Structures are given as C-alpha cells and as structure tokens.
Amino acid sequence: MQITILGGGGFLGRKFAERLAAEGHLGGQPVTSLVLFDLAAPRPLAAPFPVTCLGGDVASLADVSAAIPPGTSLVVHLAAVVSAAAEADFDLGMRVNLHGTLTVIEACRKLAGPAIHGLAAPPRVLFTSSVASFGGGQAALLPDDARQIPTNSYGAQKAAAELLLQDASRKGFLDAVSIRLPTVIVRPGRPNKAASSFFSAILREPLLGLETPLPVGEDFRVWVCSPRRAVDWLFHAAVMETAPLGVDRGINPPGLAVSVGEMLAALSPAERALVKREPDAAIAGIVGGWPAEFTATRARALGFTPQEGVPQILAAFREDDLAATRAERGL
Ligand SMILES: NC(=O)c1ccc[n+]([C@@H]2O[C@H](COP(=O)([O-])OP(=O)(O)OC[C@H]3O[C@@H](n4cnc5c(N)ncnc54)[C@H](O)[C@@H]3O)[C@@H](O)[C@H]2O)c1
C-alpha cells in the first residue's frame, strides 16, 4: 500500500512513520512506498520501503496533489496550525486547518475519479480532529452524540473540516475517519504554541531537571492520551471497516481523564518541586473550555484500545523520547 503523511515532519507524523518503518506493514498489508510531506521536506527515514520527503503547503492543490500520487490507499492528514497559534493568527488557522483540509479533499476527489466508476477504492483519509472541537469545560462528561460547540477558532476549524470530510466520504471522493484526539502527553522536544503545551511540560521539564510553569490549578482535569496510543488509534483507523460508521465519521477515542495533581503525583518530590504555580488567564481560558472526559463507548465497541494510566505514559516517554529530547536540547 502507498501511504502519504501530510504533516509528516511533525510530532505524531514522525511517530506514525517510524512505526510503519519498524513494522513494514499496516494491518497485514505490506507498505510499498511512503510520502512524508510538510512545510519543509521532513528529514529522511530509514525504512524497508521507498520513502519520499516533500516540502510544500497543504493549502496548495498542486503541492498536495504531488504528495498523493495515483494508487495511494491511505492519507494521514495531520498538517495543522495548533490551538494557541490558530487563536493568535486567525487567517493562518483558517488557511491551514480549514482550507488545507478542503485542498486534501479536492486532491483526493481528483484521484477518485476512476473510483466513482468502480475501478478503484477511494483513499482512506485519517484526520486528526481534537477534543478542542467540543465545549463543556471541566464539568463535562460527553457522550458520543454530544454536539461540537467549540470555544476557540482551532476547534471550530477542526469541526468544520470533519463535516466536510464526512460529506466527501458520502460522495465517494475519499473514505474518512476523524479521530478527535485528546491532549497528547508527553510531547518530546521543547514547549510549543499549543495552549495544551504545559500538560506535557509539567512532566517532561522536571524529568530533564528544568523548572516549568503551571498555569492552572492542581484540580484542573484534562482528557489525555500517550503518543503510542494516539498512533495505535491511527493504525486501527487506517484498516478498520468503515461501513459500520455510516455517515458519522467522527470518533471520540478512549482517552484518560486525569487531574494535574494526579499527573504530578507520578513525579518524585524533587521533580515536583520544579513545577512552579504561575496562573495564566489566557491559557486557562482556552483549555478551560475543553471537556475533561468522554464516555467513548462507540470507539471501545469499534476496537479502539483504551489509554492506560499516567505511570505507563511516563514510562513510555522515558523509553521512547527522554534521551532524544536531552540530546536535542543539549542537556
Ligand atoms: N498533539 C496533540 O496534543 C494533539 C491533540 C489533538 C489534535 N492534534 C492534531 O494532531 C495533528 C498532529 O499534531 P502534532 O502534535 O503532531 O502537531 P505538529 O505541530 O507537531 O505537526 C503538525 C505539522 O503540520 C505542519 N504544517 C503546518 N502548516 C502546514 C502547511 N501549511 N503545509 C504543510 N504542513 C504544515 C507543521 O510544520 C507540523 O510539522 C494535528 O492536526 C493536531 O491538530 C494534536
């Protein structure tokens, strides 16, 4: 199978690609080639199949069409401007998060021409939507049929993109599954412009021996998953039967509802002392609108594996990313 990862140079894109390279197949089907596409061409990846690294803009039809050659069976669409950045720069968020997705739909539609006449299946498109596409805040426990009422532009752009992907699936241009990812912790590397960046920083920075600010209280609850589990869910969504989804292509995966205090309890006392209480109304205002928990009943029934606890998340970070993060940051 030919696979394209849009946003393939980013955090989850790289993780997805590395797992493909390690396993060589997806759902029992051998990977025949991989395209990694990002604003700047992603760095090369050693793999048992050919890997092409392309630079381009997800909002350009020419660039995206070049990244999705005929015969592509899976497009993993991760390219995005993250939450606080999309809130700070409305035009950029609209261009990348909404018009970028429209461009992906158009590129697949062009490819799907023959499929509509029954010659080939349309490509599966995995879209990473977000918990931020919902409102409800700290008190929320959202069922699968909860309405998406986002309280920020990023969430609105994700929800709008989901609807359009759903309709494109109904039309047979593509075959979408939108996974509304929880906040993914622990993100390696450095803090980024996501409003949720601190949820990773309060675990990662102390493990590196560095101080880090905590902009919300310890009783603040958040819906999280690990990078490993996020990639597991994407792998599952890549090969699952989509007929049982009907027209509803959005999945709330089974993440973990956890408080900041419970996260900090997984650190040693010395590590915990590096987390400094510094309330930040702007950050709290964005993440405070996101729901803290979902029932995720449908996803469990569809075979998505539930997220395990914070100690396991921290152990996976130590195993997968701590050494590389230390090296990258010269620590
Ligand atoms: N990490 C999380 O906690 C989280 C939570 C919910 C949803 N998501 C979603 O998952 C996806 C991946 O997240 P991530 O954490 O890997 O983010 P990331 O920022 O590491 O990766 C996104 C990639 O998109 C690329 N990109 C941005 N604008 C582009 C453009 N115009 N053209 C081409 N590429 C462009 C960036 O360069 C980046 O490499 C995103 O869609 C994000 O919205 C992430």
The ligand as a Tripos MOL2 file, in Angstrom:
@<TRIPOS>MOLECULE
LIG
   44    48     1     0     0
SMALL
NO_CHARGES

@<TRIPOS>ATOM
      1 N1         -0.5070   16.7580   19.9010 N.am      1 LIG1
      2 C1         -1.7130   16.9080   20.4550 C.2       1 LIG1
      3 O1         -1.8630   17.0000   21.6900 O.2       1 LIG1
      4 C2         -2.9420   16.9360   19.5760 C.ar      1 LIG1
      5 C3         -4.2130   16.8990   20.1710 C.ar      1 LIG1
      6 C4         -5.3430   16.9510   19.3600 C.ar      1 LIG1
      7 C5         -5.2040   17.0080   17.9870 C.ar      1 LIG1
      8 N2         -3.9480   17.0620   17.4350 N.ar      1 LIG1
      9 C6         -3.8380   17.1510   15.9880 C.3       1 LIG1
     10 O2         -2.9710   16.1170   15.5460 O.3       1 LIG1
     11 C7         -2.2160   16.5430   14.4060 C.3       1 LIG1
     12 C8         -0.7370   16.3400   14.6370 C.3       1 LIG1
     13 O3         -0.3740   17.0260   15.8110 O.3       1 LIG1
     14 P1          1.1460   17.1860   16.2210 P.3       1 LIG1
     15 O4          1.1530   17.3030   17.6960 O.co2     1 LIG1
     16 O5          1.9740   16.1590   15.5370 O.co2     1 LIG1
     17 O6          1.4370   18.6320   15.6100 O.3       1 LIG1
     18 P2          2.7890   19.1900   14.9470 P.3       1 LIG1
     19 O7          2.6820   20.6860   15.0160 O.co2     1 LIG1
     20 O8          3.9830   18.5620   15.5600 O.co2     1 LIG1
     21 O9          2.6450   18.7030   13.4480 O.3       1 LIG1
     22 C9          1.8580   19.3810   12.5370 C.3       1 LIG1
     23 C10         2.6960   19.5570   11.2850 C.3       1 LIG1
     24 O10         1.9310   20.2900   10.3320 O.3       1 LIG1
     25 C11         2.8470   21.0630    9.5880 C.3       1 LIG1
     26 N3          2.1990   22.1610    8.9040 N.ar      1 LIG1
     27 C12         1.7280   23.3250    9.4340 C.ar      1 LIG1
     28 N4          1.2880   24.1230    8.4610 N.ar      1 LIG1
     29 C13         1.4760   23.4670    7.2850 C.ar      1 LIG1
     30 C14         1.2310   23.7920    5.9300 C.ar      1 LIG1
     31 N5          0.6900   24.9700    5.5790 N.pl3     1 LIG1
     32 N6          1.5520   22.8920    4.9850 N.ar      1 LIG1
     33 C15         2.1160   21.6880    5.3290 C.ar      1 LIG1
     34 N7          2.3730   21.3300    6.6070 N.ar      1 LIG1
     35 C16         2.0510   22.2120    7.5740 C.ar      1 LIG1
     36 C17         3.8290   21.5700   10.6310 C.3       1 LIG1
     37 O11         5.0310   22.0080   10.0370 O.3       1 LIG1
     38 C18         3.9770   20.3630   11.5300 C.3       1 LIG1
     39 O12         5.1200   19.6040   11.2190 O.3       1 LIG1
     40 C19        -2.6120   17.9940   14.1680 C.3       1 LIG1
     41 O13        -3.6220   18.0170   13.1900 O.3       1 LIG1
     42 C20        -3.1920   18.4350   15.5020 C.3       1 LIG1
     43 O14        -4.1370   19.4770   15.3370 O.3       1 LIG1
     44 C21        -2.8270   17.0070   18.2000 C.ar      1 LIG1
@<TRIPOS>BOND
     1     1     2 1
     2     2     3 2
     3     2     4 1
     4     4     5 ar
     5     4    44 ar
     6     5     6 ar
     7     6     7 ar
     8     7     8 ar
     9     8     9 1
    10     8    44 ar
    11     9    10 1
    12     9    42 1
    13    10    11 1
    14    11    12 1
    15    11    40 1
    16    12    13 1
    17    13    14 1
    18    14    15 2
    19    14    16 1
    20    14    17 1
    21    17    18 1
    22    18    19 2
    23    18    20 1
    24    18    21 1
    25    21    22 1
    26    22    23 1
    27    23    24 1
    28    23    38 1
    29    24    25 1
    30    25    26 1
    31    25    36 1
    32    26    27 ar
    33    26    35 ar
    34    27    28 ar
    35    28    29 ar
    36    29    30 ar
    37    29    35 ar
    38    30    31 1
    39    30    32 ar
    40    32    33 ar
    41    33    34 ar
    42    34    35 ar
    43    36    37 1
    44    36    38 1
    45    38    39 1
    46    40    41 1
    47    40    42 1
    48    42    43 1
@<TRIPOS>SUBSTRUCTURE
     1 LIG1         1 GROUP 0 **** ****
